[in-house]
Amino acid sequence: MKVRLIIVFVLISSICNGQVVKSYAQLTDKIVVTMSEGTLIISPVTDNAARIKYYKDSEGNLPELILSSDLATPAYKVSDLKDELSVITKDLIVTLNKMSGRLSFKDCTGKTFLNEKEGSRFLIPDSIGG
């Protein structure tokens, strides 16, 4: 009987804690997703491009070297389903699997053109300029 209780407890705990995505906040220019091991930011840049940032602790205040011009954020909407969170622009759909944390990118017809390999996102501590 005790073994059954332990098994039930372990199963319930793993189901409740198995979700990688904990919460998200939709801001005017980005979506901030709190995950079990860090924070993911999805920023629509144009109708067919989005910037993805992932960090463990805090975003920091590094200078912007890639997107140096001020672009107006395109219109976008967020779809929050049971298993996935999607950021949708006119020509792009960025989907985050809530259980695995895997990102996928689709065109406006829903055809996937890029999938993140599950388990491939990792950060290696390093220093800049020293």
Order of alpha helices (4+ residues) and beta strands (2+ residues): alpha-beta-beta-beta-beta-beta-beta-beta-beta-beta
